[in-house]
Structure formats: structure tokens, C-alpha cells
Amino acid sequence: MTTQKMMHATEATNLADILERVLDKGIVIAGDIQVRIADIELLTIRIRLLVASVDKAMEMGINWWQSDSYLTSKPKEAELELENKMLKERLDRIEEKIKVE
């Protein structure tokens, strides 16, 4: 009869610990998929995946979500401010024309 050692919770690494380590350090998964027939490339798919915390990503210089209009309201607000300014200037020009006539 073989004896099995029981693993205690203090010895096991749980999923939360692993996730915390991955987010703290970051992990990159990269790969390419190519479809060829007779040395003619028909399709190439490049896959790049970065898993990291927001802080770690910003530390690495990755912050595309801050300027993506679908993920933040800042670019939308900037666009609206610019459009508002242009409309005000146009309205001022129209009012000036009306005053002259």
C-alpha cells in the first residue's frame, strides 16, 4: 500500500496567487499563423498578447486605452470642444455679416 502525502493549503499555490504574479510581472504570448499552398502565402495572422496590470503596462509605456475613444471619454470631450469652438467661430462670422448688411 502506498502512502500519499496530503497537500496543505499553505503549500499549494492558488489561482489568485498565480494571477497576482502574472499581473505584477507581466507575460507576453506571441505567435504567427501562416497558411501556404505551394510556397504561396495565402494568409498570415500575427498574434501578440500581453497580460499585465494597468500599472505594469503603463510602466512599460503601453497606454493606448487612455486615448481610445471607445474606452475613455477624454477624446470625445476634446472632439466636442473643438467642434463647439468651430461652431462658435462660424456663428460669430455669420453675426458679423448680418450686422454689416
LUMVEX-607142 format. One record per atom (N, C-alpha, C): residue number from 1; x, y, z; atom name. Coordinates in pm, 1 decimal. Layout:
N
PT  pos         X         Y         Z  site
PT  NUM         X         Y         Z    CA
...
END
This chain:
101
PT  pos         X         Y         Z  site
PT    1      84.8    -117.2       0.0     N
PT    1       0.0       0.0       0.0    CA
PT    1      89.4     123.5       0.0     C
PT    2      63.4     217.4     -91.5     N
PT    2     142.6     338.9     -98.0    CA
PT    2      75.6     448.2     -16.9     C
PT    3     158.7     529.3      41.5     N
PT    3     103.5     640.4     119.6    CA
PT    3     116.9     767.7      37.8     C
PT    4      14.1     847.5      37.7     N
PT    4      15.3     973.9     -34.7    CA
PT    4      24.2    1088.3      65.4     C
PT    5     106.8    1181.3      32.6     N
PT    5     122.3    1297.5     117.6    CA
PT    5       7.1    1393.6      89.5     C
PT    6     -56.8    1440.4     192.9     N
PT    6    -163.9    1538.8     176.0    CA
PT    6    -102.4    1676.9     158.3     C
PT    7    -153.6    1749.1      62.3     N
PT    7    -104.5    1883.1      38.5    CA
PT    7    -190.8    1980.5     117.9     C
PT    8    -126.3    2062.2     195.7     N
PT    8    -197.9    2160.8     275.0    CA
PT    8    -211.4    2290.4     196.1     C
PT    9    -307.1    2372.0     234.7     N
PT    9    -333.1    2497.1     165.0    CA
PT    9    -212.3    2589.3     167.0     C
PT   10    -129.5    2579.0     269.9     N
PT   10     -12.1    2665.6     277.4    CA
PT   10      93.5    2624.5     175.5     C
PT   11      92.8    2500.5     130.7     N
PT   11     190.6    2451.9      34.4    CA
PT   11     143.4    2472.4    -109.7     C
PT   12      15.1    2481.7    -129.6     N
PT   12     -40.1    2493.4    -264.3    CA
PT   12     -42.4    2639.9    -308.1     C
PT   13     -22.0    2658.4    -436.3     N
PT   13     -33.8    2791.9    -493.6    CA
PT   13    -171.6    2800.5    -557.1     C
PT   14    -250.1    2893.5    -509.5     N
PT   14    -385.0    2902.2    -564.8    CA
PT   14    -387.5    2995.9    -685.2     C
PT   15    -497.4    2997.5    -753.3     N
PT   15    -512.3    3074.8    -875.8    CA
PT   15    -492.1    3224.3    -851.9     C
PT   16    -538.2    3274.1    -739.7     N
PT   16    -522.0    3416.8    -709.8    CA
PT   16    -375.2    3454.2    -698.4     C
PT   17    -293.7    3368.5    -637.2     N
PT   17    -150.0    3394.8    -626.2    CA
PT   17     -83.3    3396.9    -763.7     C
PT   18    -120.0    3302.2    -846.6     N
PT   18     -62.9    3295.3    -981.3    CA
PT   18    -102.6    3419.2   -1061.3     C
PT   19    -229.6    3456.7   -1054.2     N
PT   19    -276.6    3574.3   -1126.0    CA
PT   19    -206.7    3700.4   -1076.3     C
PT   20    -187.2    3711.5    -947.3     N
PT   20    -117.7    3827.9    -891.6    CA
PT   20      26.0    3834.8    -943.0     C
PT   21      92.8    3722.8    -949.7     N
PT   21     230.0    3720.0   -1001.2    CA
PT   21     235.7    3759.0   -1148.2     C
PT   22     143.7    3704.9   -1226.9     N
PT   22     141.6    3734.4   -1370.3    CA
PT   22     113.8    3882.1   -1393.3     C
PT   23      16.2    3937.3   -1322.3     N
PT   23     -17.3    4078.5   -1340.6    CA
PT   23      95.2    4168.3   -1292.2     C
PT   24     165.5    4127.1   -1188.8     N
PT   24     275.3    4207.3   -1135.4    CA
PT   24     395.4    4207.6   -1229.7     C
PT   25     428.3    4092.9   -1285.2     N
PT   25     545.2    4081.3   -1373.3    CA
PT   25     509.5    4104.3   -1519.2     C
PT   26     391.6    4060.7   -1558.9     N
PT   26     350.7    4068.4   -1699.0    CA
PT   26     394.7    3943.4   -1772.9     C
PT   27     319.2    3907.2   -1874.1     N
PT   27     352.5    3791.1   -1955.4    CA
PT   27     316.4    3823.4   -2100.4     C
PT   28     401.9    3784.2   -2191.6     N
PT   28     378.8    3809.0   -2333.6    CA
PT   28     368.4    3674.5   -2404.3     C
PT   29     265.0    3662.5   -2484.4     N
PT   29     246.8    3542.8   -2566.2    CA
PT   29     245.3    3590.6   -2711.2     C
PT   30     332.9    3535.7   -2792.1     N
PT   30     343.1    3579.5   -2931.2    CA
PT   30     345.3    3458.0   -3022.4     C
PT   31     282.9    3473.2   -3137.2     N
PT   31     283.9    3364.0   -3232.7    CA
PT   31     235.0    3409.4   -3368.4     C
PT   32     271.8    3337.8   -3469.9     N
PT   32     229.3    3366.7   -3606.2    CA
PT   32     165.7    3242.0   -3665.1     C
PT   33      60.5    3264.3   -3739.8     N
PT   33      -4.8    3154.7   -3812.1    CA
PT   33       2.8    3189.2   -3959.6     C
PT   34      56.6    3098.4   -4038.9     N
PT   34      66.4    3121.7   -4182.9    CA
PT   34       1.6    3005.8   -4256.7     C
PT   35     -75.0    3042.1   -4358.5     N
PT   35    -136.2    2942.3   -4445.3    CA
PT   35     -70.2    2956.2   -4581.5     C
PT   36      -5.7    2848.6   -4627.3     N
PT   36      64.1    2848.2   -4756.0    CA
PT   36      24.3    2726.4   -4836.1     C
PT   37      19.6    2748.3   -4964.7     N
PT   37      -1.2    2636.8   -5058.2    CA
PT   37     104.4    2651.9   -5166.0     C
PT   38     188.0    2553.1   -5181.7     N
PT   38     294.1    2551.1   -5282.5    CA
PT   38     379.8    2677.0   -5274.7     C
PT   39     426.8    2707.4   -5156.3     N
PT   39     512.5    2823.4   -5130.1    CA
PT   39     448.0    2958.5   -5163.6     C
PT   40     315.5    2961.4   -5171.5     N
PT   40     243.1    3087.4   -5191.6    CA
PT   40     170.1    3118.1   -5061.6     C
PT   41     206.1    3230.5   -5003.6     N
PT   41     145.9    3268.4   -4875.7    CA
PT   41       5.1    3321.5   -4900.3     C
PT   42     -92.8    3255.6   -4842.4     N
PT   42    -231.6    3296.3   -4860.1    CA
PT   42    -281.5    3382.1   -4744.4     C
PT   43    -232.2    3352.8   -4624.8     N
PT   43    -283.2    3422.0   -4506.5    CA
PT   43    -176.9    3421.3   -4397.3     C
PT   44    -158.7    3536.1   -4332.2     N
PT   44     -70.4    3544.2   -4216.8    CA
PT   44    -146.1    3614.3   -4104.7     C
PT   45    -148.9    3551.7   -3990.7     N
PT   45    -212.2    3610.5   -3872.6    CA
PT   45    -105.0    3622.0   -3765.6     C
PT   46     -82.3    3744.4   -3718.5     N
PT   46      15.5    3767.3   -3612.1    CA
PT   46     -59.9    3790.0   -3482.6     C
PT   47     -26.7    3712.5   -3383.5     N
PT   47     -94.5    3720.6   -3254.4    CA
PT   47       5.0    3767.8   -3149.8     C
PT   48     -28.8    3875.4   -3082.4     N
PT   48      52.5    3927.6   -2973.3    CA
PT   48     -40.7    3952.9   -2856.1     C
PT   49     -13.6    3892.8   -2744.1     N
PT   49     -98.1    3906.4   -2626.1    CA
PT   49     -11.4    3944.7   -2508.2     C
PT   50     -48.5    4051.1   -2441.6     N
PT   50      21.2    4095.2   -2321.0    CA
PT   50     -77.9    4090.9   -2206.8     C
PT   51     -43.0    4021.0   -2102.8     N
PT   51    -125.3    4016.5   -1982.8    CA
PT   51     -44.4    4080.4   -1871.8     C
PT   52     -94.8    4192.9   -1821.0     N
PT   52     -25.1    4264.8   -1714.4    CA
PT   52    -124.5    4356.5   -1645.8     C
PT   53     -87.2    4405.5   -1530.0     N
PT   53    -171.4    4502.5   -1461.2    CA
PT   53    -161.2    4636.4   -1533.6     C
PT   54    -254.6    4724.5   -1508.4     N
PT   54    -253.1    4856.9   -1570.2    CA
PT   54    -126.0    4930.8   -1530.4     C
PT   55     -88.8    4921.8   -1404.1     N
PT   55      32.4    4989.4   -1357.2    CA
PT   55     155.8    4938.1   -1430.6     C
PT   56     166.5    4807.2   -1445.2     N
PT   56     281.9    4747.4   -1513.3    CA
PT   56     283.3    4787.0   -1661.1     C
PT   57     166.4    4787.0   -1724.4     N
PT   57     158.5    4825.1   -1865.4    CA
PT   57     201.8    4970.1   -1883.8     C
PT   58     156.1    5058.7   -1796.8     N
PT   58     195.0    5199.5   -1807.4    CA
PT   58     343.9    5215.9   -1781.0     C
PT   59     397.4    5134.9   -1691.6     N
PT   59     541.5    5137.7   -1663.3    CA
PT   59     620.5    5098.7   -1788.8     C
PT   60     563.6    5009.1   -1870.3     N
PT   60     628.0    4965.4   -1993.3    CA
PT   60     600.7    5060.8   -2109.5     C
PT   61     520.2    5164.3   -2085.2     N
PT   61     491.1    5261.6   -2189.5    CA
PT   61     369.9    5227.4   -2274.5     C
PT   62     287.8    5137.1   -2226.8     N
PT   62     167.9    5097.7   -2300.2    CA
PT   62      48.4    5164.9   -2233.5     C
PT   63     -16.9    5254.6   -2307.0     N
PT   63    -133.0    5323.7   -2250.2    CA
PT   63    -235.3    5360.2   -2357.2     C
PT   64    -253.7    5275.4   -2456.2     N
PT   64    -342.9    5304.0   -2567.2    CA
PT   64    -487.1    5322.9   -2522.6     C
PT   65    -526.9    5264.5   -2413.3     N
PT   65    -665.5    5275.6   -2367.9    CA
PT   65    -699.3    5417.2   -2321.3     C
PT   66    -597.7    5498.2   -2291.6     N
PT   66    -623.2    5634.6   -2246.4    CA
PT   66    -667.3    5724.8   -2360.6     C
PT   67    -631.8    5690.7   -2482.9     N
PT   67    -668.9    5774.2   -2597.2    CA
PT   67    -770.8    5707.5   -2689.1     C
PT   68    -812.1    5587.3   -2657.8     N
PT   68    -911.1    5517.0   -2738.5    CA
PT   68   -1049.6    5573.8   -2707.9     C
PT   69   -1115.9    5627.0   -2809.9     N
PT   69   -1244.1    5692.9   -2788.3    CA
PT   69   -1353.2    5596.8   -2739.6     C
PT   70   -1335.1    5468.6   -2761.1     N
PT   70   -1433.5    5372.1   -2713.5    CA
PT   70   -1413.6    5336.7   -2566.3     C
PT   71   -1296.2    5365.4   -2513.3     N
PT   71   -1265.5    5327.3   -2375.8    CA
PT   71   -1258.4    5444.0   -2278.1     C
PT   72   -1253.1    5565.8   -2328.5     N
PT   72   -1244.4    5681.8   -2241.0    CA
PT   72   -1326.4    5795.9   -2300.1     C
PT   73   -1369.8    5886.1   -2215.0     N
PT   73   -1449.2    5998.2   -2262.9    CA
PT   73   -1362.4    6119.0   -2297.2     C
PT   74   -1234.4    6117.4   -2262.5     N
PT   74   -1147.2    6232.3   -2287.3    CA
PT   74   -1137.3    6268.8   -2435.0     C
PT   75   -1108.1    6175.3   -2525.8     N
PT   75   -1101.6    6213.7   -2667.5    CA
PT   75   -1235.7    6265.4   -2719.2     C
PT   76   -1345.5    6206.3   -2673.1     N
PT   76   -1476.7    6252.5   -2716.6    CA
PT   76   -1499.2    6396.1   -2670.5     C
PT   77   -1460.3    6424.9   -2546.8     N
PT   77   -1475.6    6560.5   -2495.2    CA
PT   77   -1390.0    6658.6   -2574.3     C
PT   78   -1269.1    6618.2   -2608.7     N
PT   78   -1180.6    6705.1   -2686.9    CA
PT   78   -1240.2    6731.5   -2824.7     C
PT   79   -1296.1    6627.8   -2886.0     N
PT   79   -1359.2    6645.1   -3016.9    CA
PT   79   -1478.7    6737.9   -3006.8     C
PT   80   -1557.9    6722.3   -2902.7     N
PT   80   -1674.7    6809.0   -2884.1    CA
PT   80   -1633.7    6953.2   -2857.8     C
PT   81   -1527.6    6972.4   -2780.3     N
PT   81   -1478.5    7108.1   -2754.8    CA
PT   81   -1431.9    7174.6   -2884.0     C
PT   82   -1360.3    7100.4   -2966.5     N
PT   82   -1312.9    7154.1   -3094.4    CA
PT   82   -1430.7    7187.9   -3185.5     C
PT   83   -1526.3    7098.1   -3193.5     N
PT   83   -1644.5    7122.6   -3276.7    CA
PT   83   -1721.8    7243.5   -3224.1     C
PT   84   -1734.0    7254.5   -3092.3     N
PT   84   -1804.0    7367.4   -3031.4    CA
PT   84   -1733.8    7499.1   -3063.7     C
PT   85   -1601.8    7498.7   -3055.6     N
PT   85   -1523.7    7618.7   -3086.4    CA
PT   85   -1542.6    7659.9   -3232.5     C
PT   86   -1538.0    7561.4   -3322.4     N
PT   86   -1556.0    7590.7   -3464.6    CA
PT   86   -1695.5    7646.0   -3492.1     C
PT   87   -1796.3    7589.8   -3426.4     N
PT   87   -1933.0    7637.9   -3446.2    CA
PT   87   -1951.0    7779.9   -3393.4     C
PT   88   -1887.5    7809.0   -3280.2     N
PT   88   -1894.6    7945.2   -3224.8    CA
PT   88   -1829.8    8045.2   -3319.6     C
PT   89   -1714.3    8009.1   -3375.1     N
PT   89   -1646.5    8097.5   -3470.0    CA
PT   89   -1732.5    8119.1   -3594.9     C
PT   90   -1795.1    8015.0   -3641.7     N
PT   90   -1882.2    8025.2   -3759.5    CA
PT   90   -2001.4    8115.1   -3729.4     C
PT   91   -2059.5    8096.9   -3611.2     N
PT   91   -2172.6    8179.3   -3570.7    CA
PT   91   -2131.8    8326.5   -3559.9     C
PT   92   -2012.1    8351.4   -3504.8     N
PT   92   -1962.0    8489.4   -3495.4    CA
PT   92   -1947.2    8551.6   -3634.1     C
PT   93   -1895.3    8476.2   -3730.9     N
PT   93   -1880.4    8527.8   -3867.5    CA
PT   93   -2016.0    8558.7   -3930.2     C
PT   94   -2111.9    8472.5   -3907.4     N
PT   94   -2247.7    8493.4   -3961.5    CA
PT   94   -2309.9    8617.0   -3898.0     C
PT   95   -2293.8    8631.2   -3764.4     N
PT   95   -2348.5    8750.2   -3697.5    CA
PT   95   -2282.2    8877.5   -3747.7     C
PT   96   -2152.7    8873.7   -3776.1     N
PT   96   -2082.9    8990.3   -3830.2    CA
PT   96   -2138.3    9027.1   -3968.1     C
PT   97   -2165.9    8927.1   -4049.9     N
PT   97   -2223.3    8951.8   -4182.5    CA
PT   97   -2361.5    9015.8   -4170.1     C
PT   98   -2439.3    8970.1   -4076.9     N
PT   98   -2573.8    9023.3   -4056.3    CA
PT   98   -2565.2    9169.1   -4011.6     C
PT   99   -2471.4    9201.4   -3924.0     N
PT   99   -2454.9    9339.2   -3875.9    CA
PT   99   -2414.0    9433.5   -3989.2     C
PT  100   -2330.9    9386.4   -4078.9     N
PT  100   -2283.1    9468.8   -4190.9    CA
PT  100   -2397.3    9499.8   -4285.8     C
PT  101   -2485.9    9408.8   -4309.5     N
PT  101   -2595.7    9426.5   -4405.1    CA
PT  101   -2699.7    9510.3   -4344.1     C
END
